[in-house]
Amino acid sequence: MLKRVFGTGIALGLVTVMALPFAREIYHRHEVGRQLSGMLDSPDRAAFAGWNGSALSFVETLRDRCVRVHGGNANECGRYRIVSR
């Protein structure tokens, strides 16, 4: 009986540890989507929906694009820095 309870506890702990990165990415995707909802145009929304990387790497891509377009103007690109931290 004790062996069975101990084995079940270890199995649940292992499943929890394995699911943690997926749960973290789901949380980040939700937060990035929520914070950027008013800033993204329709092509960027479609790009985010189809993005295969992490949500934070998508924000980094947007920030890099903003830096190239605006020449590193911190006022224009600051909104992406806030989201990514």
Gaussian input, Z-matrix of N, CA and C with variables (Angstrom, degrees):
# hf/3-21g

backbone

0 1
 N
 C     1     B1
 C     2     B2     1     A1
 N     3     B3     2     A2     1     D1
 C     4     B4     3     A3     2     D2
 C     5     B5     4     A4     3     D3
 N     6     B6     5     A5     4     D4
 C     7     B7     6     A6     5     D5
 C     8     B8     7     A7     6     D6
 N     9     B9     8     A8     7     D7
 C    10    B10     9     A9     8     D8
 C    11    B11    10    A10     9     D9
 N    12    B12    11    A11    10    D10
 C    13    B13    12    A12    11    D11
 C    14    B14    13    A13    12    D12
 N    15    B15    14    A14    13    D13
 C    16    B16    15    A15    14    D14
 C    17    B17    16    A16    15    D15
 N    18    B18    17    A17    16    D16
 C    19    B19    18    A18    17    D17
 C    20    B20    19    A19    18    D18
 N    21    B21    20    A20    19    D19
 C    22    B22    21    A21    20    D20
 C    23    B23    22    A22    21    D21
 N    24    B24    23    A23    22    D22
 C    25    B25    24    A24    23    D23
 C    26    B26    25    A25    24    D24
 N    27    B27    26    A26    25    D25
 C    28    B28    27    A27    26    D26
 C    29    B29    28    A28    27    D27
 N    30    B30    29    A29    28    D28
 C    31    B31    30    A30    29    D29
 C    32    B32    31    A31    30    D30
 N    33    B33    32    A32    31    D31
 C    34    B34    33    A33    32    D32
 C    35    B35    34    A34    33    D33
 N    36    B36    35    A35    34    D34
 C    37    B37    36    A36    35    D35
 C    38    B38    37    A37    36    D36
 N    39    B39    38    A38    37    D37
 C    40    B40    39    A39    38    D38
 C    41    B41    40    A40    39    D39
 N    42    B42    41    A41    40    D40
 C    43    B43    42    A42    41    D41
 C    44    B44    43    A43    42    D42
 N    45    B45    44    A44    43    D43
 C    46    B46    45    A45    44    D44
 C    47    B47    46    A46    45    D45
 N    48    B48    47    A47    46    D46
 C    49    B49    48    A48    47    D47
 C    50    B50    49    A49    48    D48
 N    51    B51    50    A50    49    D49
 C    52    B52    51    A51    50    D50
 C    53    B53    52    A52    51    D51
 N    54    B54    53    A53    52    D52
 C    55    B55    54    A54    53    D53
 C    56    B56    55    A55    54    D54
 N    57    B57    56    A56    55    D55
 C    58    B58    57    A57    56    D56
 C    59    B59    58    A58    57    D57
 N    60    B60    59    A59    58    D58
 C    61    B61    60    A60    59    D59
 C    62    B62    61    A61    60    D60
 N    63    B63    62    A62    61    D61
 C    64    B64    63    A63    62    D62
 C    65    B65    64    A64    63    D63
 N    66    B66    65    A65    64    D64
 C    67    B67    66    A66    65    D65
 C    68    B68    67    A67    66    D66
 N    69    B69    68    A68    67    D67
 C    70    B70    69    A69    68    D68
 C    71    B71    70    A70    69    D69
 N    72    B72    71    A71    70    D70
 C    73    B73    72    A72    71    D71
 C    74    B74    73    A73    72    D72
 N    75    B75    74    A74    73    D73
 C    76    B76    75    A75    74    D74
 C    77    B77    76    A76    75    D75
 N    78    B78    77    A77    76    D76
 C    79    B79    78    A78    77    D77
 C    80    B80    79    A79    78    D78
 N    81    B81    80    A80    79    D79
 C    82    B82    81    A81    80    D80
 C    83    B83    82    A82    81    D81
 N    84    B84    83    A83    82    D82
 C    85    B85    84    A84    83    D83
 C    86    B86    85    A85    84    D84
 N    87    B87    86    A86    85    D85
 C    88    B88    87    A87    86    D86
 C    89    B89    88    A88    87    D87
 N    90    B90    89    A89    88    D88
 C    91    B91    90    A90    89    D89
 C    92    B92    91    A91    90    D90
 N    93    B93    92    A92    91    D91
 C    94    B94    93    A93    92    D92
 C    95    B95    94    A94    93    D93
 N    96    B96    95    A95    94    D94
 C    97    B97    96    A96    95    D95
 C    98    B98    97    A97    96    D96
 N    99    B99    98    A98    97    D97
 C   100   B100    99    A99    98    D98
 C   101   B101   100   A100    99    D99
 N   102   B102   101   A101   100   D100
 C   103   B103   102   A102   101   D101
 C   104   B104   103   A103   102   D102
 N   105   B105   104   A104   103   D103
 C   106   B106   105   A105   104   D104
 C   107   B107   106   A106   105   D105
 N   108   B108   107   A107   106   D106
 C   109   B109   108   A108   107   D107
 C   110   B110   109   A109   108   D108
 N   111   B111   110   A110   109   D109
 C   112   B112   111   A111   110   D110
 C   113   B113   112   A112   111   D111
 N   114   B114   113   A113   112   D112
 C   115   B115   114   A114   113   D113
 C   116   B116   115   A115   114   D114
 N   117   B117   116   A116   115   D115
 C   118   B118   117   A117   116   D116
 C   119   B119   118   A118   117   D117
 N   120   B120   119   A119   118   D118
 C   121   B121   120   A120   119   D119
 C   122   B122   121   A121   120   D120
 N   123   B123   122   A122   121   D121
 C   124   B124   123   A123   122   D122
 C   125   B125   124   A124   123   D123
 N   126   B126   125   A125   124   D124
 C   127   B127   126   A126   125   D125
 C   128   B128   127   A127   126   D126
 N   129   B129   128   A128   127   D127
 C   130   B130   129   A129   128   D128
 C   131   B131   130   A130   129   D129
 N   132   B132   131   A131   130   D130
 C   133   B133   132   A132   131   D131
 C   134   B134   133   A133   132   D132
 N   135   B135   134   A134   133   D133
 C   136   B136   135   A135   134   D134
 C   137   B137   136   A136   135   D135
 N   138   B138   137   A137   136   D136
 C   139   B139   138   A138   137   D137
 C   140   B140   139   A139   138   D138
 N   141   B141   140   A140   139   D139
 C   142   B142   141   A141   140   D140
 C   143   B143   142   A142   141   D141
 N   144   B144   143   A143   142   D142
 C   145   B145   144   A144   143   D143
 C   146   B146   145   A145   144   D144
 N   147   B147   146   A146   145   D145
 C   148   B148   147   A147   146   D146
 C   149   B149   148   A148   147   D147
 N   150   B150   149   A149   148   D148
 C   151   B151   150   A150   149   D149
 C   152   B152   151   A151   150   D150
 N   153   B153   152   A152   151   D151
 C   154   B154   153   A153   152   D152
 C   155   B155   154   A154   153   D153
 N   156   B156   155   A155   154   D154
 C   157   B157   156   A156   155   D155
 C   158   B158   157   A157   156   D156
 N   159   B159   158   A158   157   D157
 C   160   B160   159   A159   158   D158
 C   161   B161   160   A160   159   D159
 N   162   B162   161   A161   160   D160
 C   163   B163   162   A162   161   D161
 C   164   B164   163   A163   162   D162
 N   165   B165   164   A164   163   D163
 C   166   B166   165   A165   164   D164
 C   167   B167   166   A166   165   D165
 N   168   B168   167   A167   166   D166
 C   169   B169   168   A168   167   D167
 C   170   B170   169   A169   168   D168
 N   171   B171   170   A170   169   D169
 C   172   B172   171   A171   170   D170
 C   173   B173   172   A172   171   D171
 N   174   B174   173   A173   172   D172
 C   175   B175   174   A174   173   D173
 C   176   B176   175   A175   174   D174
 N   177   B177   176   A176   175   D175
 C   178   B178   177   A177   176   D176
 C   179   B179   178   A178   177   D177
 N   180   B180   179   A179   178   D178
 C   181   B181   180   A180   179   D179
 C   182   B182   181   A181   180   D180
 N   183   B183   182   A182   181   D181
 C   184   B184   183   A183   182   D182
 C   185   B185   184   A184   183   D183
 N   186   B186   185   A185   184   D184
 C   187   B187   186   A186   185   D185
 C   188   B188   187   A187   186   D186
 N   189   B189   188   A188   187   D187
 C   190   B190   189   A189   188   D188
 C   191   B191   190   A190   189   D189
 N   192   B192   191   A191   190   D190
 C   193   B193   192   A192   191   D191
 C   194   B194   193   A193   192   D192
 N   195   B195   194   A194   193   D193
 C   196   B196   195   A195   194   D194
 C   197   B197   196   A196   195   D195
 N   198   B198   197   A197   196   D196
 C   199   B199   198   A198   197   D197
 C   200   B200   199   A199   198   D198
 N   201   B201   200   A200   199   D199
 C   202   B202   201   A201   200   D200
 C   203   B203   202   A202   201   D201
 N   204   B204   203   A203   202   D202
 C   205   B205   204   A204   203   D203
 C   206   B206   205   A205   204   D204
 N   207   B207   206   A206   205   D205
 C   208   B208   207   A207   206   D206
 C   209   B209   208   A208   207   D207
 N   210   B210   209   A209   208   D208
 C   211   B211   210   A210   209   D209
 C   212   B212   211   A211   210   D210
 N   213   B213   212   A212   211   D211
 C   214   B214   213   A213   212   D212
 C   215   B215   214   A214   213   D213
 N   216   B216   215   A215   214   D214
 C   217   B217   216   A216   215   D215
 C   218   B218   217   A217   216   D216
 N   219   B219   218   A218   217   D217
 C   220   B220   219   A219   218   D218
 C   221   B221   220   A220   219   D219
 N   222   B222   221   A221   220   D220
 C   223   B223   222   A222   221   D221
 C   224   B224   223   A223   222   D222
 N   225   B225   224   A224   223   D223
 C   226   B226   225   A225   224   D224
 C   227   B227   226   A226   225   D225
 N   228   B228   227   A227   226   D226
 C   229   B229   228   A228   227   D227
 C   230   B230   229   A229   228   D228
 N   231   B231   230   A230   229   D229
 C   232   B232   231   A231   230   D230
 C   233   B233   232   A232   231   D231
 N   234   B234   233   A233   232   D232
 C   235   B235   234   A234   233   D233
 C   236   B236   235   A235   234   D234
 N   237   B237   236   A236   235   D235
 C   238   B238   237   A237   236   D236
 C   239   B239   238   A238   237   D237
 N   240   B240   239   A239   238   D238
 C   241   B241   240   A240   239   D239
 C   242   B242   241   A241   240   D240
 N   243   B243   242   A242   241   D241
 C   244   B244   243   A243   242   D242
 C   245   B245   244   A244   243   D243
 N   246   B246   245   A245   244   D244
 C   247   B247   246   A246   245   D245
 C   248   B248   247   A247   246   D246
 N   249   B249   248   A248   247   D247
 C   250   B250   249   A249   248   D248
 C   251   B251   250   A250   249   D249
 N   252   B252   251   A251   250   D250
 C   253   B253   252   A252   251   D251
 C   254   B254   253   A253   252   D252

   B1=1.4409
   B2=1.5304
   B3=1.3258
   B4=1.4603
   B5=1.5159
   B6=1.3096
   B7=1.4628
   B8=1.5292
   B9=1.2977
   B10=1.4626
   B11=1.5343
   B12=1.3159
   B13=1.4588
   B14=1.5258
   B15=1.3134
   B16=1.4600
   B17=1.5268
   B18=1.3161
   B19=1.4641
   B20=1.5205
   B21=1.3202
   B22=1.4627
   B23=1.5251
   B24=1.3013
   B25=1.4668
   B26=1.5174
   B27=1.3096
   B28=1.4687
   B29=1.5251
   B30=1.3202
   B31=1.4692
   B32=1.5304
   B33=1.3117
   B34=1.4632
   B35=1.5279
   B36=1.3173
   B37=1.4686
   B38=1.5169
   B39=1.3075
   B40=1.4648
   B41=1.5262
   B42=1.3176
   B43=1.4622
   B44=1.5304
   B45=1.3245
   B46=1.4633
   B47=1.5185
   B48=1.3073
   B49=1.4706
   B50=1.5236
   B51=1.3146
   B52=1.4627
   B53=1.5305
   B54=1.3149
   B55=1.4620
   B56=1.5228
   B57=1.3115
   B58=1.4538
   B59=1.5303
   B60=1.3305
   B61=1.4760
   B62=1.5283
   B63=1.3204
   B64=1.4640
   B65=1.5224
   B66=1.3159
   B67=1.4656
   B68=1.5244
   B69=1.3216
   B70=1.4627
   B71=1.5268
   B72=1.3218
   B73=1.4657
   B74=1.5257
   B75=1.3219
   B76=1.4695
   B77=1.5228
   B78=1.3185
   B79=1.4641
   B80=1.5293
   B81=1.3366
   B82=1.4656
   B83=1.5226
   B84=1.3208
   B85=1.4678
   B86=1.5227
   B87=1.3080
   B88=1.4628
   B89=1.5289
   B90=1.3220
   B91=1.4604
   B92=1.5244
   B93=1.3166
   B94=1.4667
   B95=1.5181
   B96=1.3122
   B97=1.4561
   B98=1.5117
   B99=1.3253
   B100=1.4671
   B101=1.5243
   B102=1.3233
   B103=1.4566
   B104=1.5241
   B105=1.3168
   B106=1.4615
   B107=1.5243
   B108=1.3124
   B109=1.4614
   B110=1.5244
   B111=1.3033
   B112=1.4522
   B113=1.5169
   B114=1.3254
   B115=1.4594
   B116=1.5235
   B117=1.3105
   B118=1.4617
   B119=1.5212
   B120=1.3219
   B121=1.4639
   B122=1.5300
   B123=1.3097
   B124=1.4659
   B125=1.5346
   B126=1.3534
   B127=1.4748
   B128=1.5251
   B129=1.3439
   B130=1.4602
   B131=1.5236
   B132=1.3271
   B133=1.4714
   B134=1.5243
   B135=1.3330
   B136=1.4691
   B137=1.5181
   B138=1.3250
   B139=1.4707
   B140=1.5260
   B141=1.3292
   B142=1.4653
   B143=1.5225
   B144=1.3162
   B145=1.4725
   B146=1.5323
   B147=1.3172
   B148=1.4564
   B149=1.5132
   B150=1.3309
   B151=1.4619
   B152=1.5170
   B153=1.3367
   B154=1.4629
   B155=1.5208
   B156=1.3184
   B157=1.4601
   B158=1.5146
   B159=1.3195
   B160=1.4629
   B161=1.5225
   B162=1.3089
   B163=1.4647
   B164=1.5214
   B165=1.3291
   B166=1.4549
   B167=1.5242
   B168=1.3246
   B169=1.4661
   B170=1.5309
   B171=1.3117
   B172=1.4612
   B173=1.5261
   B174=1.3226
   B175=1.4583
   B176=1.5318
   B177=1.3201
   B178=1.4693
   B179=1.5239
   B180=1.3163
   B181=1.4625
   B182=1.5260
   B183=1.3229
   B184=1.4647
   B185=1.5308
   B186=1.3243
   B187=1.4612
   B188=1.5242
   B189=1.3297
   B190=1.4638
   B191=1.5230
   B192=1.3177
   B193=1.4687
   B194=1.5194
   B195=1.3078
   B196=1.4624
   B197=1.5285
   B198=1.3141
   B199=1.4663
   B200=1.5225
   B201=1.3222
   B202=1.4768
   B203=1.5197
   B204=1.3233
   B205=1.4716
   B206=1.5213
   B207=1.3336
   B208=1.4605
   B209=1.5214
   B210=1.2885
   B211=1.4620
   B212=1.5150
   B213=1.3000
   B214=1.4606
   B215=1.5114
   B216=1.3144
   B217=1.4539
   B218=1.5344
   B219=1.3145
   B220=1.4619
   B221=1.5262
   B222=1.3265
   B223=1.4687
   B224=1.5196
   B225=1.3022
   B226=1.4685
   B227=1.5313
   B228=1.3101
   B229=1.4650
   B230=1.5290
   B231=1.3061
   B232=1.4634
   B233=1.5079
   B234=1.3077
   B235=1.4744
   B236=1.5169
   B237=1.3222
   B238=1.4640
   B239=1.5200
   B240=1.2927
   B241=1.4601
   B242=1.5291
   B243=1.3104
   B244=1.4604
   B245=1.5209
   B246=1.3145
   B247=1.4610
   B248=1.5116
   B249=1.3260
   B250=1.4593
   B251=1.5127
   B252=1.2939
   B253=1.4636
   B254=1.4981
   A1=111.11
   A2=116.38
   A3=121.17
   A4=110.71
   A5=115.97
   A6=120.76
   A7=110.60
   A8=116.77
   A9=121.96
   A10=111.00
   A11=117.04
   A12=121.65
   A13=109.98
   A14=117.18
   A15=122.10
   A16=110.78
   A17=117.92
   A18=122.17
   A19=111.92
   A20=117.12
   A21=120.97
   A22=110.61
   A23=117.26
   A24=121.42
   A25=111.78
   A26=116.74
   A27=120.72
   A28=110.19
   A29=117.44
   A30=120.56
   A31=110.94
   A32=118.19
   A33=121.54
   A34=111.58
   A35=116.22
   A36=120.34
   A37=111.54
   A38=117.45
   A39=121.85
   A40=111.11
   A41=117.09
   A42=120.70
   A43=110.05
   A44=116.77
   A45=120.71
   A46=111.27
   A47=117.51
   A48=121.39
   A49=110.63
   A50=117.66
   A51=120.66
   A52=111.78
   A53=118.27
   A54=121.73
   A55=112.81
   A56=118.57
   A57=122.07
   A58=113.75
   A59=121.43
   A60=119.42
   A61=113.23
   A62=117.36
   A63=120.75
   A64=110.56
   A65=116.63
   A66=120.75
   A67=110.55
   A68=117.02
   A69=120.76
   A70=110.87
   A71=117.43
   A72=120.83
   A73=111.25
   A74=117.17
   A75=120.22
   A76=109.86
   A77=117.29
   A78=121.20
   A79=110.77
   A80=117.63
   A81=120.92
   A82=111.20
   A83=117.61
   A84=120.19
   A85=111.23
   A86=116.31
   A87=120.42
   A88=110.60
   A89=117.10
   A90=121.22
   A91=111.81
   A92=117.69
   A93=121.00
   A94=109.60
   A95=117.46
   A96=120.83
   A97=112.48
   A98=116.35
   A99=121.09
   A100=110.88
   A101=117.05
   A102=120.25
   A103=112.92
   A104=116.88
   A105=119.98
   A106=113.28
   A107=118.53
   A108=120.71
   A109=112.92
   A110=118.97
   A111=121.24
   A112=113.98
   A113=117.53
   A114=121.63
   A115=113.70
   A116=117.82
   A117=120.84
   A118=111.45
   A119=115.21
   A120=119.02
   A121=107.77
   A122=117.03
   A123=119.90
   A124=113.39
   A125=120.85
   A126=117.54
   A127=113.01
   A128=117.28
   A129=119.66
   A130=111.37
   A131=117.73
   A132=120.33
   A133=110.66
   A134=115.76
   A135=119.82
   A136=110.52
   A137=116.81
   A138=120.00
   A139=110.74
   A140=117.06
   A141=120.19
   A142=111.03
   A143=116.61
   A144=120.13
   A145=111.06
   A146=117.22
   A147=120.64
   A148=114.88
   A149=117.70
   A150=122.11
   A151=110.27
   A152=116.38
   A153=120.97
   A154=113.03
   A155=117.18
   A156=120.63
   A157=111.18
   A158=114.57
   A159=118.92
   A160=110.08
   A161=115.30
   A162=120.82
   A163=110.65
   A164=116.47
   A165=119.46
   A166=111.55
   A167=117.89
   A168=119.10
   A169=110.61
   A170=118.31
   A171=120.94
   A172=110.41
   A173=116.88
   A174=120.80
   A175=109.77
   A176=117.07
   A177=120.25
   A178=110.58
   A179=117.32
   A180=121.34
   A181=110.77
   A182=116.76
   A183=120.38
   A184=111.02
   A185=116.28
   A186=120.27
   A187=110.73
   A188=117.31
   A189=120.61
   A190=110.99
   A191=116.19
   A192=119.81
   A193=110.53
   A194=117.16
   A195=121.30
   A196=110.76
   A197=117.49
   A198=121.14
   A199=110.33
   A200=117.74
   A201=120.45
   A202=110.97
   A203=117.56
   A204=121.21
   A205=111.17
   A206=116.64
   A207=120.34
   A208=112.96
   A209=118.20
   A210=120.76
   A211=114.47
   A212=117.55
   A213=121.24
   A214=114.49
   A215=118.07
   A216=121.78
   A217=109.31
   A218=116.21
   A219=121.05
   A220=112.31
   A221=117.18
   A222=119.14
   A223=111.40
   A224=117.33
   A225=121.06
   A226=112.15
   A227=117.26
   A228=121.26
   A229=113.58
   A230=117.62
   A231=121.13
   A232=113.73
   A233=117.97
   A234=120.66
   A235=111.63
   A236=117.96
   A237=120.30
   A238=111.25
   A239=117.20
   A240=120.15
   A241=110.14
   A242=118.03
   A243=121.97
   A244=110.76
   A245=116.98
   A246=121.14
   A247=111.07
   A248=117.00
   A249=119.88
   A250=113.08
   A251=119.76
   A252=121.24
   A253=112.01
   D1=-48.46
   D2=179.98
   D3=-64.49
   D4=-36.90
   D5=178.50
   D6=-63.51
   D7=-39.58
   D8=-179.46
   D9=-67.75
   D10=-43.41
   D11=178.33
   D12=-64.13
   D13=-43.87
   D14=179.07
   D15=-63.36
   D16=-43.21
   D17=178.11
   D18=-64.29
   D19=-40.34
   D20=177.42
   D21=-64.85
   D22=-41.08
   D23=178.17
   D24=-62.56
   D25=-42.78
   D26=177.94
   D27=-65.46
   D28=-42.14
   D29=179.11
   D30=-62.91
   D31=-43.66
   D32=177.80
   D33=-63.94
   D34=-40.47
   D35=177.11
   D36=-63.59
   D37=-40.73
   D38=179.53
   D39=-66.62
   D40=-42.22
   D41=178.09
   D42=-64.03
   D43=-40.10
   D44=178.46
   D45=-62.93
   D46=-45.14
   D47=179.67
   D48=-64.28
   D49=-38.13
   D50=-179.75
   D51=-72.88
   D52=-29.25
   D53=-178.34
   D54=-85.03
   D55=-16.22
   D56=-175.95
   D57=-57.93
   D58=-46.46
   D59=178.54
   D60=-61.40
   D61=-36.24
   D62=178.61
   D63=-67.79
   D64=-42.22
   D65=178.62
   D66=-64.55
   D67=-39.30
   D68=178.95
   D69=-63.90
   D70=-42.16
   D71=179.34
   D72=-67.10
   D73=-38.81
   D74=176.62
   D75=-62.16
   D76=-41.77
   D77=177.86
   D78=-63.20
   D79=-46.02
   D80=-179.71
   D81=-63.67
   D82=-40.86
   D83=177.57
   D84=-60.77
   D85=-42.08
   D86=178.89
   D87=-63.71
   D88=-47.62
   D89=-178.16
   D90=-64.80
   D91=-43.57
   D92=178.96
   D93=-64.09
   D94=-44.12
   D95=178.16
   D96=-61.51
   D97=-39.89
   D98=-179.95
   D99=-68.73
   D100=-44.73
   D101=-176.22
   D102=-73.91
   D103=-29.83
   D104=-178.61
   D105=-95.24
   D106=0.15
   D107=-173.30
   D108=-57.04
   D109=-36.66
   D110=-179.81
   D111=-85.16
   D112=-12.92
   D113=-175.30
   D114=-97.95
   D115=-23.02
   D116=-173.25
   D117=-87.69
   D118=140.85
   D119=171.43
   D120=-89.54
   D121=176.87
   D122=-173.49
   D123=-63.23
   D124=-38.99
   D125=176.14
   D126=-63.92
   D127=-36.82
   D128=178.15
   D129=-69.43
   D130=-36.26
   D131=176.00
   D132=-62.71
   D133=-42.97
   D134=178.15
   D135=-65.10
   D136=-39.03
   D137=178.18
   D138=-64.59
   D139=-39.72
   D140=178.72
   D141=-67.19
   D142=-39.29
   D143=179.01
   D144=-64.07
   D145=-34.55
   D146=-179.91
   D147=-95.35
   D148=3.73
   D149=-176.74
   D150=-68.36
   D151=127.04
   D152=-179.26
   D153=-91.83
   D154=-16.11
   D155=179.48
   D156=-83.80
   D157=-167.52
   D158=179.36
   D159=-76.85
   D160=158.75
   D161=-179.77
   D162=-64.18
   D163=-38.30
   D164=-179.46
   D165=-69.13
   D166=-31.34
   D167=176.25
   D168=-70.36
   D169=-29.85
   D170=174.93
   D171=-64.99
   D172=-42.88
   D173=178.29
   D174=-64.05
   D175=-39.51
   D176=177.22
   D177=-62.28
   D178=-38.46
   D179=177.02
   D180=-63.71
   D181=-43.70
   D182=177.16
   D183=-62.25
   D184=-41.18
   D185=-179.63
   D186=-66.40
   D187=-41.35
   D188=177.56
   D189=-62.36
   D190=-41.74
   D191=177.87
   D192=-63.72
   D193=-41.56
   D194=179.24
   D195=-63.32
   D196=-41.60
   D197=178.86
   D198=-62.61
   D199=-40.89
   D200=178.66
   D201=-66.00
   D202=-42.58
   D203=-177.05
   D204=-70.14
   D205=-43.21
   D206=-173.93
   D207=-99.42
   D208=5.98
   D209=177.17
   D210=68.17
   D211=31.68
   D212=177.41
   D213=81.37
   D214=17.13
   D215=178.78
   D216=-65.52
   D217=112.20
   D218=-175.79
   D219=-64.80
   D220=-29.96
   D221=-179.56
   D222=-67.52
   D223=-38.13
   D224=-179.24
   D225=-74.78
   D226=-36.91
   D227=-172.38
   D228=-100.18
   D229=0.83
   D230=-178.32
   D231=-63.49
   D232=-29.17
   D233=-178.21
   D234=-64.04
   D235=-31.50
   D236=178.33
   D237=-77.61
   D238=-29.75
   D239=178.23
   D240=-68.40
   D241=-38.21
   D242=179.72
   D243=-64.32
   D244=-41.38
   D245=-178.65
   D246=-67.02
   D247=-38.72
   D248=-172.55
   D249=-77.72
   D250=-12.27
   D251=-179.29
   D252=-95.39

